[in-house]
Structure formats: C-alpha cells, structure tokens
Amino acid sequence: MNFPLTFKGLSVAAVLAASVAIPSLPAMAETPKDTFVIARNTADAITLDPAEVFEFTAGRIIANIYERLFFFEPGDLTKLVGGIAESYKFSDDGKKITVKLRPGLTFHSGNPVTSADVAYSLARAVKLDKTPAFIIKQIGWTKDNVDEAVKAIDPMTVEINILADMSPALVLNLLSASVASIVDMKEVEAHAVDGDMGYAWLKDHSAGSGAYKLKSWKANELVMLEAFDKFRYGKPPMKRVVIRHVAEPSAQRLLLEKGDVDAAMELTSDQLKGLAGNADVKPMSYPKGYLMYLATNMEHPVLSKPKVREALNYLVDYEGMVGSILDGQYKIHQSFWPSGMWAASMDTPYSYDMDKAKALMAEAGVEPGTKITIDTLNKSPFKEVAQSVQASLKTLGIESEIILSDGKTLWPKYRARKHELIVARWGPDYSDPHSNADAFAHNPDNRFEAKLTGKLTWRNAWDAKGLTELTNQAAAESDPAKREAIYADLQKRVREDSPFTIMFQAIGTYGQRANVKDFVNGVTSDQAYYWTVTK
C-alpha cells in the first residue's frame, strides 16, 4: 500500500524515521488538531483480519474499524447494547435469536450493511477457523453447519440458531467478541483469491462499517486510520488516527513530552510519576482485565510434576514486584477471572515463601542443577518479572535461561507447545466469565492434532479433566446465582492444581497530552474508542 506524502503538517516519512531514530526528530509544538497520534509497541500485531486477530494491539485497532451485532458503548462499559443490531428476540426454547438490523448503515465502500453480510461474516470466521474462531464455534457451529445455522431471512433480518447448550446471556456476549465483527461481503469477495474469502487481502486492508477505515499499515512502523464520514454516530472528531510503533517506554515518554504524540500507552510507573511536574501532560488510569501468569508445559518431565507446579505459587515475589517494577501498573490477583467483573474470585491464598517452595521442590525430587527455559515478551514489565522468577529458581538450585521474543515469535511458539515455562498475559475476549474459563479450565481434546490454540489449557498440554465438564455446565446454566457458584469453584480448582500460576492483574495506565479529552479505554483488550477523542 502507498502512504500519502503528508498528513496535515507532519510527513509520514518523518513519522517512520522517528520510529527508529527518535533523537534526530525535530521538536514539535503539537500534533495536528485533527489527528490523534498514539505511541505504543505494536510488535504483536500479526494481522488486521477480524477472523484472525487475537493479539492486543490489533484488537484495539479493529474495534474502531468494524462493528458487531452487539457491543459495549463508551458511555457505559458494563452494559451490552445493540451495535448493528437494532433489536433481537430469543425463541421460547432459547435456541434461536431473530435479529433486526439498524436501517441505513453503510460500509466504507458505500455498500449497505445487510443480513447477508452478517451471515457471511460469522460463517467466514468459522470456515477460516483461525485461533479466535473457537469463541463462536462454542455456539455449536462448524464448517459444515454454519450456513444453515446463521441465515439471512430478509435484507434486514438474520436468524441465528444456537446448536449448543448455552445460556442466552453468554450467546450475546460471544457475539460481541471481535471475531464476530461484520465485514463487507461484496468488498471482501471482490478480493478473494482461489476461494480464500479474502483472507490474504484482509490481513492488511479493511472492509468494515466502523468509525475508521484502514488507510495504511506498515508492520512495526505505523498504522494510519482515516475517519468514516457516514459512521452511525456521526463523523468522528479526529480525522485521522496514527499509531506509531515505539518499542521503548523511555522513547514514548520523550515523544509525549515533546508533543510529538498525544498518548503514550506503555510508560513505566516511574515515568508516569515523572509526568507530575509537566502541565502539558497527565497520567491516566482505567480498569483493565489483563492477567499476567506463569504457565508450565505439561509435557515437560520436571515442570509437569504436581509438587513443582505447587512450588511455583510460592516462589513468586508478589508483594516485592507490585511494590517496585509493577508499582501502579499491576495488582496481585490469583484467579483466572479479573476483579471488577461479575463472578470474579478475590481470594489470594499464595504468598512469597521460599522455604515452602524449596520443600515442595525436594518432595518432587528435583535435582540441583536442573535446567529449564523461560519464554516471555521482550518488553517491560514481562522481562523483569521473568528475571525475578529466574532469581527465585536459582535460589532453589534450578538454572533457567530467559528467552526474549516479540509477539510475532512468542505467540506462535506458545501455540505450538514449544515452550517450557512462560511468563505471559491474557485478557478476556468478551465480558463473561466463560471467556477465561474456556481458556484456563476447558480442553475437550488434548491431542496435538486438535490444534485448540485458543485455549491455554491446550497450549500447555493439560487435559483439564473434570474442569472441562464443569465449564460446560456453567456455560449452559441460565440461573445467575448457580452460574456464579460454579465459576467460583472453577477458579478455586485452577488455583489449586493446574499449569497456571496467576500472579497479577493489570491496572490500565498511560500518559496523554493535557488537551486530549474523552479517550475511553475499558477492561477488555478491544475496548479502546478512538472515535470519542477530541482535542
């Protein structure tokens, strides 16, 4: 794709140069008034196809390009409302939803949004069967039945059949996930090659009806979005959104304080505190559902031992890290569903206890000098957390090598079960506890050939016996109180015996220029609203 030569006062060439050579960039008074410029590490962005996106950066971007049947409005992030759906009705048996679409909506191409686009989009995600497809496949959809399960009844009505035992509330939440984004069928099929449903093309193009359309994307350099004048909420105040790849937090802070960017998304706690004396910038915070955890590959002869996995719970210096490298950015949280959300468990039974960890390792028969590897992201604070775990392991006589990678390398490795111990993060795909229960406590097929890469259980080769059935029971339960009790039990059982040591929950923090207003961020990774921003 070609970039325009300039965008109102700031050349793209200069922007790209700045990503790799910040010190040479001349000082700027401010960014263009009609452009929202964000600095963040975008190395995890692999694709912008909503049927495949399963990474944090890309999830935030496509949330502003595409719409879904249901979503959370920025004015109330706790309330699920209609997106392109104007109304919906469940059948008496709860097995069918009839959805009426909002009239008059158009895609960026000018094509009208119709029920055929909805049916095509949901079927496309199931048939492509990329990592996030499991989210809506839980409804019972397969490549063979999805065309009958999701049907356009007339141009503005779609019939959705639920082929699994599932509570109505959960179904609506599943349909609010990014994998259920609605794409422009005509535009996508116009770029299809050999029946790929536009897969090759949509990786770095867009075909949505959201507030912004993709103008250009240069991996690890820059993403540029352009406002869509016919967005259903009206033309966004910011004509353009530019996301610059800036890997180092120190460089992000420099750009923010110079006025070269409007928001810096990954500043450390010390850097955020350092903004206090500058009236032109301010630290910001918001509720965030990301969890940081350790996970052991259950195919590893040492790490798979129950006593070793129990020991890992006690060798994490929870308080020490929260009081230093994670100060103001993470809090202690030890269950798979984040605090602040319905059905979250707040129990934190584990604390830093090296004597107990040592005793458990001895019970497991772990020999001094045992060697393992620790994979994690090559960015703060993950590498620092890995170093803390490494130091604890060394005290116990276990040698570990830290392998630092960017997201493009780490996540495929993790999904291929090629790790030993990993420090990783996870965020809900939708606002229902089943989102994380399905990842941490559900594995219907542990065979490598099953390729259930969206499940953390499968990635760590853990069969989750007993918990898989309990997770299914929770998903089907329509009584909220009974459902909540099941999720409490699931969280307790995962804490006590699983490959996971859940350590921390993120506190959303970033820095922004003082003139920026209404940049709304929420708990899930795709709750980032660029179309509300004003300056």
C-alpha positions in Angstrom: 0.0 0.0 0.0 1.1 3.5 -0.7 1.2 6.2 2.0 0.1 9.7 1.3 3.1 12.1 1.2 1.9 14.1 4.2 -0.9 14.3 6.7 -1.5 17.9 7.8 1.7 19.2 8.9 3.6 16.0 9.7 5.2 13.9 6.9 4.8 10.2 7.1 8.4 9.9 6.1 9.3 11.8 9.3 7.0 9.6 11.4 8.6 6.5 10.1 12.0 7.8 10.7 11.0 8.7 14.2 10.2 5.1 15.0 13.8 4.1 14.6 15.7 7.3 15.1 13.9 9.4 17.7 16.8 11.6 18.8 17.1 13.1 15.3 13.4 14.2 15.2 13.0 17.9 15.4 10.9 19.3 18.3 7.2 19.9 17.5 4.8 22.2 19.3 1.9 19.8 18.9 0.3 17.2 16.7 -2.2 18.2 14.1 -5.5 19.3 15.6 -7.5 16.8 13.6 -5.1 13.8 14.2 -4.8 11.6 17.3 -1.3 10.2 17.4 -0.6 7.2 19.7 2.8 5.7 20.6 2.8 2.1 21.6 4.7 -1.1 21.0 2.9 -2.7 18.0 5.2 -5.7 17.6 2.4 -8.1 18.5 0.2 -7.1 15.5 0.3 -10.0 13.0 -2.9 -9.3 11.1 -5.9 -7.0 10.9 -8.4 -9.6 9.7 -11.0 -9.8 12.4 -11.4 -13.6 11.8 -7.8 -14.0 12.8 -6.9 -11.1 15.2 -6.1 -12.5 18.7 -3.5 -10.0 19.9 -3.8 -6.9 22.0 -2.7 -4.2 19.6 -4.7 -5.4 16.6 -7.8 -6.0 18.8 -7.8 -2.3 19.7 -7.4 -1.2 16.1 -10.1 -3.4 14.5 -12.6 -2.4 17.3 -12.5 1.1 15.6 -12.8 -0.3 12.0 -15.5 -2.9 12.4 -18.9 -3.1 14.1 -20.6 -6.2 15.6 -24.2 -7.2 16.3 -23.6 -6.3 20.0 -21.0 -4.2 21.8 -20.3 -2.0 24.9 -20.8 1.7 24.3 -18.1 4.0 25.7 -20.7 5.8 27.9 -21.3 2.6 29.9 -18.8 -0.2 29.5 -20.8 -2.5 31.8 -23.9 -2.6 29.5 -24.1 -4.7 26.4 -26.2 -3.0 23.7 -27.0 -3.3 20.1 -24.3 -2.5 17.6 -25.6 -3.0 14.1 -28.5 -4.9 15.7 -31.5 -2.7 16.3 -33.4 -5.4 18.2 -33.3 -9.1 18.9 -35.7 -11.8 20.2 -35.0 -15.3 21.6 -37.3 -18.1 20.8 -39.2 -19.7 23.8 -36.7 -22.6 24.0 -33.7 -20.2 23.8 -32.3 -22.0 20.8 -32.8 -19.2 18.2 -32.3 -15.5 18.0 -34.0 -13.3 15.4 -32.0 -10.1 14.9 -33.3 -7.0 13.2 -30.5 -4.7 11.8 -30.4 -1.0 12.0 -31.6 0.5 8.7 -29.4 2.8 6.7 -26.0 1.6 7.7 -23.2 1.5 5.1 -19.8 0.0 4.8 -16.7 2.1 4.0 -17.1 1.0 0.4 -20.6 2.5 0.2 -22.3 -0.9 0.2 -25.3 -1.2 2.5 -24.9 -3.3 5.7 -27.3 -6.3 5.3 -28.2 -9.5 6.9 -26.3 -11.3 4.1 -23.1 -9.6 5.4 -23.8 -10.8 8.9 -24.4 -14.4 7.8 -21.3 -14.3 5.6 -19.0 -12.8 8.3 -19.9 -15.3 11.0 -19.6 -18.2 8.6 -16.3 -16.8 7.2 -14.8 -16.8 10.7 -15.9 -20.4 11.4 -14.7 -21.7 8.0 -11.3 -19.9 8.1 -11.0 -21.5 11.6 -8.2 -19.3 12.8 -7.3 -19.1 16.5 -10.3 -16.9 17.7 -12.9 -19.0 15.8 -13.3 -21.2 18.9 -15.2 -18.3 20.5 -18.2 -18.5 18.3 -17.7 -22.2 17.5 -18.8 -22.8 21.1 -22.3 -22.0 19.9 -22.2 -25.4 18.1 -21.2 -24.1 14.7 -19.0 -26.0 12.4 -17.8 -25.5 8.8 -20.5 -27.9 7.7 -23.5 -26.5 9.6 -22.8 -22.7 9.9 -24.5 -21.8 6.7 -27.8 -23.3 7.9 -27.2 -22.1 11.5 -26.9 -18.4 10.5 -29.3 -17.4 7.8 -30.4 -14.1 6.2 -34.2 -14.1 6.3 -34.7 -10.8 4.5 -32.2 -8.0 3.8 -32.5 -6.6 7.4 -33.2 -9.8 9.4 -30.9 -12.6 10.4 -31.8 -15.8 12.1 -29.1 -17.3 14.5 -29.5 -20.9 15.6 -27.8 -21.9 18.9 -26.7 -25.5 18.5 -25.1 -26.0 21.9 -26.4 -25.8 25.5 -25.7 -22.2 26.3 -27.3 -19.5 28.4 -28.8 -16.6 26.4 -26.5 -14.1 28.2 -23.4 -16.0 27.1 -24.5 -16.2 23.5 -24.9 -12.4 23.3 -21.5 -11.9 24.9 -19.9 -14.3 22.4 -21.5 -12.3 19.5 -19.8 -9.2 20.9 -16.3 -10.6 20.5 -14.0 -9.2 17.8 -14.1 -12.4 15.8 -17.8 -11.7 15.3 -17.1 -8.4 13.5 -19.2 -7.8 10.4 -17.3 -7.4 7.2 -18.4 -6.2 3.8 -19.2 -9.4 1.9 -19.1 -7.8 -1.6 -15.8 -6.0 -0.9 -14.1 -9.0 0.6 -15.2 -11.4 -2.1 -14.0 -8.9 -4.8 -10.5 -9.5 -3.4 -10.8 -13.3 -2.9 -8.2 -15.5 -4.4 -8.8 -19.2 -5.0 -11.7 -19.3 -2.7 -9.8 -17.8 0.3 -12.7 -15.5 1.3 -10.4 -12.5 1.0 -8.0 -13.9 3.7 -4.8 -12.8 2.1 -6.2 -9.4 1.3 -7.9 -8.6 4.6 -4.7 -9.1 6.6 -3.6 -5.5 5.7 -6.8 -4.0 4.3 -10.2 -3.2 5.8 -13.8 -3.7 4.9 -15.9 -2.5 7.8 -18.6 0.0 8.8 -16.9 1.4 11.9 -15.7 4.9 12.8 -12.4 4.5 10.9 -11.1 2.7 7.8 -7.6 1.5 7.4 -5.5 3.9 5.3 -2.2 2.1 5.7 -0.3 -0.3 7.8 3.5 -0.8 7.8 4.3 -3.6 10.3 6.5 -2.4 13.2 6.4 1.1 11.9 3.0 2.8 11.6 -0.8 2.3 11.3 -2.9 5.1 9.9 -6.7 5.2 10.2 -9.0 7.6 8.4 -12.4 8.8 9.7 -15.5 7.4 8.0 -17.9 10.3 7.4 -21.0 8.0 7.4 -20.4 6.3 10.7 -23.7 5.7 12.5 -22.7 8.0 15.4 -21.6 10.7 13.0 -18.2 11.7 11.7 -15.5 11.2 14.4 -13.9 14.5 15.7 -10.4 13.2 14.8 -10.0 13.0 11.0 -7.1 10.6 11.4 -5.6 8.2 14.0 -2.0 7.3 13.8 -0.4 4.5 15.8 3.3 4.7 15.8 5.4 1.7 16.7 7.7 2.9 19.6 9.1 -0.1 21.4 10.8 1.6 24.4 8.8 3.3 27.1 11.5 5.9 27.5 11.2 6.9 23.9 7.4 7.0 24.3 7.8 9.4 27.2 10.2 11.6 25.2 7.7 11.9 22.3 4.8 12.6 24.6 6.6 15.4 26.5 7.8 17.0 23.2 4.3 17.0 21.9 5.1 14.6 19.0 2.4 12.2 20.2 -0.9 12.7 22.0 -0.8 9.4 24.0 1.9 7.1 25.2 0.5 3.7 26.1 3.3 1.8 27.8 5.0 4.1 30.3 6.5 2.6 33.4 5.3 3.6 36.8 8.4 5.8 37.4 7.8 7.5 34.0 4.2 8.2 34.9 5.2 9.7 38.2 7.7 11.8 36.3 5.0 13.5 34.4 3.7 15.2 37.5 5.7 18.3 37.1 4.7 18.9 33.4 1.4 20.8 33.0 1.3 19.8 29.3 0.8 16.1 30.0 -1.0 13.9 32.6 -1.0 10.3 33.8 -4.2 8.4 33.1 -5.7 5.1 34.5 -8.6 2.8 33.7 -9.9 -0.6 34.8 -8.1 -3.4 32.8 -8.7 -7.1 32.6 -5.3 -8.3 31.5 -3.7 -11.0 33.7 -0.1 -11.9 34.0 0.6 -15.5 34.7 3.2 -18.3 34.7 2.4 -21.5 32.7 4.2 -24.8 32.6 4.2 -27.1 29.6 2.7 -30.4 30.9 4.8 -32.4 28.5 8.0 -31.2 30.4 9.3 -34.1 32.7 10.0 -31.8 35.6 7.6 -28.8 35.3 4.6 -31.2 34.9 5.1 -32.6 38.4 2.3 -31.5 40.8 4.7 -30.5 43.6 6.8 -28.4 41.2 3.7 -26.6 40.0 2.6 -26.0 43.6 6.1 -24.7 44.4 5.8 -22.1 41.6 2.9 -20.5 43.5 5.3 -19.7 46.4 8.4 -18.6 44.6 6.8 -15.5 43.0 7.6 -12.4 45.0 4.2 -10.9 44.6 4.5 -8.0 47.1 8.0 -7.2 46.1 7.2 -6.8 42.4 4.0 -4.9 43.0 6.0 -2.5 45.2 8.7 -2.0 42.7 8.8 -2.9 39.0 5.0 -3.2 38.8 4.2 -0.3 41.0 1.0 1.4 39.9 0.6 -0.8 36.9 -0.4 -4.2 38.3 -2.0 -5.6 41.5 -1.9 -9.0 43.0 -4.6 -11.3 41.6 -4.6 -15.1 41.6 -7.8 -16.2 39.9 -8.5 -16.5 36.2 -11.3 -14.0 36.1 -10.3 -10.4 36.7 -11.6 -8.3 39.6 -14.2 -5.7 38.9 -16.2 -8.2 36.8 -19.2 -10.3 37.7 -18.2 -13.7 39.3 -14.6 -12.8 40.0 -12.9 -14.5 42.9 -10.8 -12.2 45.1 -9.0 -15.0 47.0 -5.2 -14.6 47.2 -4.0 -17.7 49.1 -0.4 -17.6 47.9 2.5 -15.5 49.1 6.3 -15.4 48.6 7.6 -18.3 50.7 10.9 -19.7 49.5 11.2 -22.3 52.4 7.9 -23.8 51.3 8.9 -23.7 47.7 12.2 -25.4 48.5 10.4 -28.1 50.5 8.0 -28.8 47.6 10.8 -29.0 45.1 12.5 -31.5 47.3 9.3 -33.6 47.6 9.2 -33.6 43.8 12.7 -34.9 43.6 14.0 -32.0 41.6 17.8 -32.2 41.5 20.0 -29.1 42.0 21.4 -28.0 38.6 18.1 -28.8 36.8 17.9 -26.5 33.7 14.8 -25.0 32.1 13.9 -22.2 29.8 11.6 -19.2 30.5 9.9 -17.6 27.5 8.4 -14.1 27.6 7.9 -10.9 25.7 10.9 -8.7 25.1 9.3 -5.7 26.8 8.7 -4.3 30.2 7.5 -5.5 32.6 7.5 -9.1 31.4 11.2 -9.4 31.1 11.7 -8.0 34.6 9.1 -10.4 36.0 10.9 -13.3 34.3 14.1 -12.1 35.9 12.5 -12.2 39.3 11.3 -15.7 38.8 14.7 -16.7 37.4 16.3 -15.4 40.6 13.9 -17.4 42.8 14.6 -20.5 40.8 18.3 -20.0 41.1 18.0 -19.8 44.9 16.4 -23.3 44.7 19.3 -24.6 42.6 17.4 -24.5 39.3 19.2 -22.9 36.4 17.0 -21.1 33.9 17.6 -19.3 30.6 15.3 -16.4 29.7 14.3 -16.3 26.0 13.0 -12.9 25.0 10.9 -12.6 21.8 8.5 -10.2 20.2 4.8 -11.3 19.9 5.2 -12.5 16.3 7.7 -15.1 17.5 6.5 -15.9 21.0 2.8 -16.5 20.4 3.2 -18.9 17.5 5.8 -20.8 19.6 3.4 -20.9 22.6 0.6 -22.1 20.3 2.9 -24.9 19.1 3.6 -26.1 22.6 7.3 -25.5 22.2 7.8 -23.6 25.5 8.8 -25.0 28.9 7.9 -22.2 31.4 6.4 -19.0 30.1 5.6 -15.6 31.6 2.6 -14.5 29.6 -0.6 -12.3 29.6 -4.2 -13.0 28.9 -7.2 -10.7 28.6 -10.9 -11.6 28.2 -12.3 -11.8 24.7 -15.8 -10.8 25.9 -17.3 -9.7 29.2 -18.5 -13.1 30.5 -16.5 -15.4 32.9 -16.8 -18.1 30.3 -14.3 -16.2 28.2 -11.5 -17.1 30.7 -13.0 -20.3 32.0 -12.8 -21.6 28.4 -9.1 -20.6 28.2 -7.9 -21.8 31.7 -10.3 -24.7 32.5 -11.6 -26.3 29.3 -9.9 -28.7 27.0 -12.2 -31.2 25.2 -9.3 -32.7 23.1 -5.7 -32.6 24.3 -4.3 -34.3 21.2 -1.7 -32.1 19.4 -3.6 -32.7 16.2 -6.7 -31.0 17.7 -4.9 -27.6 17.5 -7.1 -25.9 20.0 -4.7 -23.0 20.1 -7.2 -20.5 21.6 -7.2 -22.5 24.8 -4.4 -22.0 27.3 -5.2 -25.5 28.6 -4.4 -27.0 25.2 -1.3 -24.8 24.7 0.1 -26.2 27.9 -0.9 -29.8 27.1 -3.2 -30.0 30.1 -6.3 -32.2 29.7 -8.3 -30.3 32.5 -10.1 -33.5 33.5 -13.3 -32.7 35.4 -13.0 -29.0 34.8 -14.0 -29.2 31.2 -17.3 -30.7 32.1 -17.8 -28.2 34.9 -17.1 -25.4 32.4 -19.7 -26.8 30.1 -22.2 -26.9 33.0 -21.5 -23.2 33.8 -22.0 -22.2 30.2 -25.4 -23.9 30.0 -26.7 -22.6 33.3 -29.3 -19.9 33.0 -29.6 -19.1 36.7 -27.1 -16.3 37.5 -26.6 -17.4 41.1 -25.9 -21.0 40.2 -23.6 -19.9 37.4 -21.6 -17.7 39.7 -21.2 -20.5 42.2 -19.8 -22.8 39.5 -17.3 -20.2 38.4 -16.2 -19.7 42.0 -15.5 -23.4 42.2 -13.7 -23.4 38.8 -11.4 -20.5 39.9 -10.5 -22.3 43.1 -9.7 -25.6 41.4 -7.5 -23.9 38.8 -5.6 -22.1 41.6 -5.0 -25.3 43.5 -4.0 -27.7 40.7 -3.2 -26.6 37.1 -0.3 -25.5 35.0 -1.1 -21.9 35.8 0.3 -19.5 38.5 -1.8 -16.4 38.0 0.1 -13.6 39.6 -1.2 -10.1 38.7 -4.0 -8.1 37.1 -3.1 -5.0 35.1 -4.1 -1.5 36.1 -4.6 0.4 32.8 -2.2 3.3 32.7 -0.9 5.6 30.1 0.2 9.2 29.6 -1.6 11.7 27.4 -1.3 15.4 26.4 -3.4 17.7 28.6 -5.6 18.8 25.7 -6.8 15.3 24.9 -10.3 14.6 26.0 -12.6 11.5 26.1 -10.1 8.8 25.1 -12.1 5.9 26.6 -10.5 2.6 27.5 -12.0 -0.5 29.1 -11.5 -3.8 30.7 -11.2 -6.0 27.6 -8.4 -5.7 25.1 -10.7 -4.3 22.4 -12.3 -1.6 24.4 -10.4 1.4 23.1 -12.5 4.1 21.5 -10.7 6.5 19.1 -13.9 8.0 17.8 -14.8 9.7 21.0 -11.5 11.6 21.2 -11.4 15.4 21.0 -8.5 17.9 21.3 
